[in-house]
């Protein structure tokens, strides 16, 4: 048996998991808040030892929650021209035909992934190609599973066209808790399947609008992984 090497173990952990850049400010504010609350408790309530230890415990739990929320695992993506990979961690909540009225203006298969607060909130490109459209829309903050959230909530719409001329539209949608959508997509840029295109803070939803005839590879209520799960396969 090989001896345990703490340095090697730490290096492997860093390679597997990092903190997303969108979390730096939130983590700094969390640490500042924890420091102030605990300093005040230590100064003004020195005799209430049980309360101070309760605050220490709650502070630790809060820090761990914020830390895990902004985790950004380093994953390897198996790129494939005909595959649509999952854009986010979560659960499939919608698979249905619908009319896409913002950009494509045709009949599509909609697949929606709901992201809970405990999921990784990195968003990834479902296919490689050129960004043809990217637009932010201010809006409401209905719960993410509300039928009108896709068209009335704060959201960002992105369209990528692959080398075969197939266009796929996907949309980041804010929810009741998620009030901060970050999207890095810029029209005209070349993007790679599985690379990051954005981040949604504190849960929400991502919609995919796929061409009619696309073979869907997932089921309703299936748990999926961003950059890993194959959502669908485009027809040849």
C-alpha positions as CSV (number, residue, x, y, z in Angstrom):
1,X,0.0,0.0,0.0
2,X,1.3,3.4,-1.0
3,X,1.8,5.9,1.9
4,X,-0.7,8.7,2.2
5,X,0.6,12.0,0.7
6,X,-1.4,15.0,1.9
7,X,0.1,17.3,-0.7
8,X,-0.9,15.0,-3.5
9,X,-4.4,14.6,-2.1
10,X,-4.8,18.4,-1.8
11,X,-3.6,18.8,-5.4
12,X,-6.1,16.2,-6.7
13,X,-9.0,17.9,-4.7
14,X,-8.1,21.3,-6.3
15,X,-8.1,19.7,-9.8
16,X,-11.5,18.2,-9.2
17,X,-13.2,21.2,-7.5
18,X,-12.7,25.0,-7.6
19,X,-14.7,28.0,-6.6
20,X,-16.4,29.8,-9.4
21,X,-15.3,33.4,-10.0
22,X,-18.9,34.6,-9.6
23,X,-18.7,33.5,-5.9
24,X,-15.7,35.5,-4.8
25,X,-17.7,38.6,-3.8
26,X,-20.4,36.5,-2.1
27,X,-17.9,34.5,-0.2
28,X,-16.0,37.7,0.9
29,X,-19.3,39.3,2.1
30,X,-20.2,36.0,3.9
31,X,-16.9,35.9,5.7
32,X,-17.2,39.6,6.7
33,X,-20.8,39.1,8.0
34,X,-19.7,36.1,10.0
35,X,-16.7,37.9,11.5
36,X,-18.8,40.9,12.5
37,X,-21.6,38.9,14.1
38,X,-19.2,36.7,16.0
39,X,-17.1,39.6,17.2
40,X,-20.2,41.4,18.5
41,X,-21.3,38.3,20.3
42,X,-17.9,37.7,21.8
43,X,-17.6,41.4,22.9
44,X,-21.2,42.0,24.2
45,X,-22.2,38.5,25.4
46,X,-19.1,37.1,27.0
47,X,-21.0,35.2,29.7
48,X,-23.5,33.5,27.3
49,X,-21.1,30.8,26.2
50,X,-23.8,28.5,24.8
51,X,-25.0,31.4,22.5
52,X,-21.6,32.1,21.2
53,X,-21.0,28.5,20.4
54,X,-24.4,28.3,18.7
55,X,-23.4,31.3,16.6
56,X,-20.1,29.6,15.7
57,X,-21.9,26.5,14.6
58,X,-24.4,28.5,12.5
59,X,-21.6,30.6,11.0
60,X,-19.8,27.4,9.9
61,X,-22.9,25.9,8.4
62,X,-23.7,29.2,6.5
63,X,-20.1,29.3,5.1
64,X,-20.3,25.7,3.9
65,X,-23.6,26.3,2.2
66,X,-22.3,29.4,0.3
67,X,-19.0,27.6,-0.5
68,X,-20.8,24.5,-1.9
69,X,-23.2,26.7,-3.9
70,X,-20.3,28.3,-5.8
71,X,-18.4,25.2,-6.4
72,X,-17.2,24.7,-10.0
73,X,-16.1,21.1,-10.7
74,X,-13.5,20.6,-13.4
75,X,-15.0,18.1,-15.8
76,X,-14.0,16.5,-19.1
77,X,-16.6,16.7,-21.9
78,X,-16.8,14.2,-24.7
79,X,-17.6,16.4,-27.6
80,X,-19.8,15.1,-30.4
81,X,-21.3,17.0,-33.3
82,X,-24.7,15.3,-33.2
83,X,-25.1,15.3,-29.4
84,X,-26.8,18.0,-27.3
85,X,-25.2,17.9,-23.8
86,X,-26.9,19.1,-20.7
87,X,-26.3,22.8,-20.0
88,X,-26.8,22.5,-16.2
89,X,-27.0,20.2,-13.2
90,X,-30.6,19.6,-12.1
91,X,-33.7,17.7,-13.0
92,X,-35.7,17.5,-16.2
93,X,-39.1,19.1,-15.6
94,X,-40.4,19.7,-19.2
95,X,-40.3,17.8,-22.4
96,X,-42.8,19.1,-24.9
97,X,-43.4,20.6,-28.3
98,X,-43.9,24.3,-28.4
99,X,-43.6,27.4,-30.5
100,X,-40.4,29.4,-30.1
101,X,-41.4,33.0,-30.7
102,X,-38.4,35.1,-29.8
103,X,-35.7,34.3,-32.5
104,X,-36.3,31.0,-34.3
105,X,-40.0,31.5,-34.7
106,X,-40.8,27.9,-35.5
107,X,-42.0,24.7,-33.8
108,X,-39.5,23.2,-31.4
109,X,-39.0,20.5,-28.7
110,X,-38.5,22.2,-25.4
111,X,-36.5,20.5,-22.7
112,X,-36.2,22.3,-19.4
113,X,-33.8,21.6,-16.5
114,X,-34.7,22.9,-13.0
115,X,-31.7,23.8,-10.8
116,X,-32.2,23.6,-7.1
117,X,-30.1,25.6,-4.6
118,X,-27.9,22.5,-3.9
119,X,-26.9,22.0,-7.6
120,X,-23.8,23.2,-9.3
121,X,-24.9,26.5,-11.0
122,X,-22.4,26.6,-13.8
123,X,-24.1,26.8,-17.2
124,X,-22.4,25.0,-20.2
125,X,-22.8,25.2,-24.0
126,X,-24.9,22.3,-25.2
127,X,-23.2,22.2,-28.6
128,X,-20.2,23.7,-30.5
129,X,-20.7,26.4,-33.1
130,X,-21.1,30.2,-33.6
131,X,-23.2,32.4,-31.3
132,X,-25.9,33.9,-33.6
133,X,-27.9,35.6,-30.9
134,X,-27.5,36.7,-27.3
135,X,-29.9,38.9,-25.4
136,X,-30.8,39.8,-21.8
137,X,-34.4,40.4,-20.8
138,X,-35.4,42.0,-17.5
139,X,-38.5,40.6,-16.1
140,X,-40.4,39.0,-13.2
141,X,-39.2,36.5,-10.6
142,X,-41.9,33.8,-10.7
143,X,-41.1,30.4,-9.4
144,X,-39.0,28.6,-12.0
145,X,-41.5,25.9,-12.6
146,X,-44.3,28.4,-13.4
147,X,-45.5,27.9,-17.0
148,X,-45.0,31.6,-17.8
149,X,-41.5,31.8,-16.3
150,X,-39.9,31.1,-19.6
151,X,-41.3,34.2,-21.2
152,X,-42.0,36.6,-18.3
153,X,-39.1,36.1,-15.9
154,X,-35.7,37.8,-16.0
155,X,-33.8,35.7,-18.6
156,X,-31.0,35.5,-21.1
157,X,-31.5,33.9,-24.6
158,X,-28.6,32.5,-26.6
159,X,-28.7,30.8,-30.0
160,X,-25.7,28.7,-31.3
161,X,-25.5,27.4,-34.8
162,X,-23.3,24.3,-35.4
163,X,-21.2,23.6,-38.5
164,X,-24.1,21.9,-40.2
165,X,-26.3,25.0,-39.9
166,X,-28.5,23.6,-37.1
167,X,-29.6,26.3,-34.6
168,X,-30.3,25.5,-31.0
169,X,-31.7,28.1,-28.6
170,X,-31.2,27.9,-24.9
171,X,-32.3,30.3,-22.2
172,X,-31.2,31.0,-18.6
173,X,-34.3,31.9,-16.5
174,X,-34.3,33.5,-13.1
175,X,-36.6,32.2,-10.4
176,X,-38.0,33.3,-7.0
177,X,-34.6,33.1,-5.4
178,X,-32.3,33.4,-8.4
179,X,-32.0,37.1,-9.0
180,X,-28.6,37.2,-10.7
181,X,-28.0,35.8,-14.1
182,X,-24.6,36.0,-15.6
183,X,-24.1,35.2,-19.3
184,X,-20.7,35.4,-21.1
185,X,-22.0,34.8,-24.7
186,X,-21.2,37.3,-27.4
187,X,-22.7,37.3,-30.9
188,X,-20.2,36.1,-33.5
189,X,-17.9,34.2,-31.2
190,X,-17.0,30.5,-31.7
191,X,-17.8,28.3,-28.7
192,X,-17.1,24.8,-27.7
193,X,-19.5,22.2,-26.4
194,X,-19.3,21.9,-22.6
195,X,-17.4,25.2,-22.0
196,X,-19.0,27.7,-19.6
197,X,-21.4,30.3,-21.0
198,X,-22.8,31.6,-17.7
199,X,-23.9,31.2,-14.1
200,X,-27.2,31.5,-12.3
201,X,-27.0,32.4,-8.6
202,X,-29.3,30.5,-6.1
203,X,-31.2,28.1,-8.4
204,X,-33.4,28.4,-11.3
205,X,-33.9,26.9,-14.7
206,X,-32.4,26.4,-18.2
207,X,-34.6,25.8,-21.3
208,X,-33.4,24.1,-24.5
209,X,-35.3,24.5,-27.8
210,X,-34.4,21.7,-30.2
211,X,-35.4,21.0,-33.8
212,X,-38.4,18.8,-34.4
213,X,-37.2,15.3,-35.1
214,X,-34.4,15.5,-32.5
215,X,-34.1,12.2,-30.6
216,X,-34.6,13.0,-26.9
217,X,-32.4,10.9,-24.6
218,X,-33.7,11.8,-21.2
219,X,-37.0,11.4,-19.3
220,X,-39.1,13.6,-17.2
221,X,-37.8,13.9,-13.6
222,X,-34.5,12.5,-14.6
223,X,-31.5,13.9,-12.7
224,X,-28.9,15.3,-15.1
225,X,-25.4,16.6,-15.0
226,X,-24.1,19.7,-16.9
227,X,-21.6,18.8,-19.6
228,X,-22.0,15.1,-18.9
229,X,-25.6,13.9,-19.6
230,X,-26.6,13.7,-23.3
231,X,-29.9,15.4,-23.6
232,X,-30.6,14.7,-27.2
233,X,-29.2,13.6,-30.5
234,X,-29.7,15.7,-33.6
235,X,-30.9,13.8,-36.7
236,X,-28.3,13.4,-39.5
